[in-house]
Amino acid sequence: MARMRRGLVHAMAWSLATGAAVTLSWWGVHTVLAGTAYDPPRALPIPAGSTGAPPAGAGDPLASSTRRPSTPPSSPSAEPRASDRPTTPPAPTPSRAPTASKPTTKRSPDGGDVKSYAVDGGRVVFDLGPSSAELVSATPASGWQMQVWKQPTWIRVTFTKDDRELSVFCVWHDTAPRVEIEDR
């Protein structure tokens, strides 16, 4: 009888320790992933009187939240830990000339400017307000990987492919939002 009681006590202790370990692991993963997720793109209203068709001679659309690469990108081997994230974006020191097209601008309903930045790694769209910014969408180009970091005073979208890393920063800590592109 004592042996059975000892066995039950050991089984209960093992169950409690396992439950605590699973809870702690879930909390840690949840904390790390909560800082890397971003809000889904939001739809902008179409101005009254618009037919919905783009004007003749219109270029690429500002953003596409439905277009995906033809080949699915492989997932990165490890997600960045909270301690690995930069606290402030590094000063741009491009080794190659950034290959960004001129941003296109639309006025958002809340008074900000919705600007799209097309770079070799993909397209990033920000809603730039007078004192802050929001990420509207970020879409990697075919074959590129993408990671997003959001902090209270900056957003960083990084596209990677092979040994190339292309980052689009939106910073607004002491000024109006500004976008910087770094190509390494």
C-alpha positions in Angstrom: 0.0 0.0 0.0 2.8 2.4 0.9 4.4 1.7 -2.5 1.2 2.6 -4.3 0.8 5.8 -2.3 4.5 6.8 -3.1 3.9 6.0 -6.8 0.8 8.2 -6.8 2.6 11.1 -5.1 5.5 10.8 -7.7 2.9 10.8 -10.5 1.1 13.8 -9.1 4.4 15.7 -8.6 5.5 14.9 -12.2 2.1 16.0 -13.5 2.3 19.4 -11.6 5.9 20.0 -12.8 5.0 19.2 -16.4 2.0 21.5 -16.3 4.1 24.3 -14.8 6.7 23.8 -17.5 4.2 23.8 -20.3 2.5 27.0 -18.9 5.9 28.8 -18.6 6.9 27.7 -22.1 3.6 28.9 -23.6 3.9 32.2 -21.8 7.4 32.8 -23.1 6.6 31.9 -26.7 3.4 34.1 -26.5 5.4 37.0 -25.2 8.0 36.8 -28.0 5.5 36.3 -30.8 3.2 39.1 -29.5 6.0 41.6 -30.3 6.5 40.3 -33.9 2.9 40.2 -35.1 1.3 43.1 -36.9 -2.3 44.1 -37.5 -3.9 43.0 -40.7 -4.1 45.5 -43.5 -7.2 47.7 -43.3 -9.3 48.7 -46.3 -9.4 52.3 -47.3 -12.7 53.8 -48.5 -13.2 54.5 -52.2 -14.0 58.2 -52.7 -17.6 59.0 -53.7 -18.2 59.2 -57.4 -15.3 56.8 -58.2 -16.1 54.1 -60.7 -13.7 51.7 -59.0 -11.6 51.4 -62.2 -8.1 52.8 -62.0 -7.5 55.9 -64.1 -5.9 55.5 -67.5 -2.1 55.3 -67.2 -2.2 54.4 -63.5 0.9 52.5 -62.4 1.1 49.5 -60.0 -1.5 49.4 -57.2 -0.4 50.9 -53.9 -0.7 47.6 -52.0 -2.0 44.1 -52.4 -2.8 42.1 -49.3 -3.9 39.1 -51.4 -1.0 38.7 -53.8 1.4 36.0 -52.6 4.7 34.8 -54.0 4.4 31.9 -56.5 6.8 29.8 -54.4 6.1 29.8 -50.7 9.1 31.1 -48.7 10.7 28.7 -46.3 10.3 29.6 -42.7 13.3 31.1 -40.9 15.1 28.6 -38.7 14.6 30.7 -35.6 12.4 33.6 -34.7 14.2 36.6 -33.2 14.1 36.8 -29.4 12.9 39.9 -27.7 16.5 40.5 -26.5 17.7 40.3 -30.1 15.4 43.1 -31.4 17.1 46.5 -31.8 16.0 49.1 -29.3 16.5 51.9 -31.9 17.0 51.4 -35.6 20.6 51.5 -36.6 21.8 54.5 -38.6 21.6 53.7 -42.3 25.0 52.8 -43.7 24.2 51.2 -47.1 26.9 49.2 -48.8 24.9 49.2 -52.0 22.6 51.9 -53.2 19.0 51.3 -52.0 16.8 50.2 -54.9 13.5 51.8 -53.8 11.1 53.4 -56.2 9.7 56.8 -55.4 6.9 56.3 -52.8 3.3 56.8 -54.0 1.0 58.7 -51.7 -2.8 58.6 -51.0 -4.6 60.5 -48.3 -6.2 58.4 -45.6 -9.6 59.2 -44.0 -8.0 60.1 -40.7 -5.7 62.8 -42.2 -2.5 60.8 -42.6 -0.7 59.9 -45.8 -0.7 56.3 -47.0 2.7 55.8 -48.7 3.8 52.7 -50.5 7.6 51.9 -50.8 8.6 49.3 -53.4 12.0 47.8 -52.9 13.7 44.7 -54.4 12.5 42.5 -51.5 8.9 43.5 -51.7 6.5 46.3 -50.9 5.7 48.1 -47.6 2.8 50.5 -47.1 2.7 52.9 -44.1 -0.1 55.3 -42.9 2.0 58.3 -41.9 0.2 60.6 -39.5 1.5 63.9 -38.1 3.2 62.3 -35.0 3.0 58.5 -35.5 2.7 55.8 -38.2 1.0 52.5 -38.8 1.9 49.6 -41.0 -0.8 49.1 -43.5 0.7 46.1 -45.3 4.0 44.4 -46.1 4.4 41.9 -48.9 7.6 40.1 -49.8 8.6 39.6 -53.4 8.9 36.0 -54.7 11.7 34.2 -53.0 12.2 36.7 -50.2 11.6 36.2 -46.5 10.1 39.0 -44.4 10.1 39.9 -40.7 8.3 42.8 -39.0 9.2 44.5 -35.7 6.9 47.1 -34.1 7.8 49.4 -31.2 6.1 52.5 -29.8 8.3 54.9 -31.9 9.4 52.8 -34.9 8.5 50.0 -37.3 11.0 47.9 -39.1 10.2 45.6 -42.0 13.2 43.4 -43.2 13.3 41.4 -46.4 16.0 38.7 -46.7 17.2 36.6 -49.5 20.5 34.6 -49.6 23.1 36.9 -48.1 21.2 40.1 -48.8 19.1 42.0 -46.2 16.9 45.0 -47.1 15.2 46.9 -44.3 12.5 49.6 -44.5 12.4 51.7 -41.2 9.6 54.1 -40.2 10.8 56.2 -37.3 8.9 59.0 -35.5 10.4 59.3 -32.0 11.2 63.1 -31.9 9.9 64.1 -35.3 7.2 63.5 -37.8 7.3 60.0 -39.2 10.1 59.4 -41.8 11.0 56.4 -43.8 14.6 55.1 -44.2 15.7 52.2 -46.4 18.9 50.2 -45.7 20.3 47.7 -48.1 23.1 45.3 -46.8 
